Amino acid sequence: MDNDDFLYRDLPFVGKRAHRLGLAFSNGIEPAGIEAAFDRGVNYLFWTNFSKAPQMEVVKAALHTDRERYVLCGGATLGFMAGSVRHAATKLLRRLDLEYIDVFQLYWLGRMSAFTNAVQQELMKLRDEGLARAVGVSIHNRKRAARLVEDSPLDMLMLRYNAAHPGAEVDVFPSYAKRRPLTVAYTATSWRKLLKRPKGWDGPVMTPGDCYRFCLTSPHVDVVLSAAGSRAEIEENLESLSKGPLTAEEDGWMRRFGQAAK
C-alpha cells in the first residue's frame, strides 16, 4: 500500500475522495488550525451543534469556494421523530447556506435516536430529495450494527473502534462481505485513555497518531475522526500518518497496550 492509498479513500455512496483523517470540531480548534488542516488535504468535516461561530465561518467559506472538494457530515442530535430529523437537516443546510449534506446521520442510535419506521422513511426522503447524498447512524451496539448492515438501507456507520475496543472486527466487519457501508471510526483514543500509561505498563505509550494509524490500518475503516483542539495537534496527527499502516510488531504492542488501558 503506497501512502496515497493509506491517506485517501474513495467514499462509497458519497462519490467523493476523502482524506482519511476527518476533522471534528467539538474541542474548539481555532480557525487557523482548520485552515491548516484544509491546506494539508483534510476534507471530511464532522459538524455538530457544539461547533462554534468562528469555526462555522471558516467552514462555510471553504464549502462555498469548492463544494465538491469537501465531505460534510452532520446529523440529528435527537432523532426520535421524523419531524426532528427533517428539522435538523434543514437547519444545518440553512446555517451553512448549502443545497445538500454529504452524510446525514442519527447520533448514538438507541440512546439519542431511534430507528423507527417513520424516522427511517424520513432519512430515505432526505436522500431521495437530494438533501443528503448518504444517510447513516452512529452506534455503540455492535450486534445491532451488523444487523443494520444486512437488513437496512443505511449507507454509513459511525462506530467506536480503537486499540482498547476492537470488537467491531468480530461483531461488525464480517457482515461487510454482504454489503459494504461507508465506515467512520471515532473515539480513536478511547476518550484519551490510550494516551496514558496503564498501571504496571513499562513499555511505550500510544500517541494520538498511533491511535489514528491503528484505526486506518483496518481495511474496513474509511475515515477516523480527530477532534484536534489546535493547529499544532492537527499537524502532529497528520504528520504521524506519513508512517503509513502499522507493521505487525506495532499492531501487536498497540493491542496489548489497549487491553492494559481498558
Beta strands, then each sheet from edge to edge (+ up, - down):
strand 1: 8-10
strand 2: 17-19
strand 3: 21-24
strand 4: 44-46
strand 5: 71-76
strand 6: 101-106
strand 7: 132-139
strand 8: 156-160
strand 9: 182-186
strand 10: 223-226
sheet 1: 1+ 2-
sheet 2: 3+ 4+ 5+ 6+ 7+ 8+ 9+ 10+ 3+
end
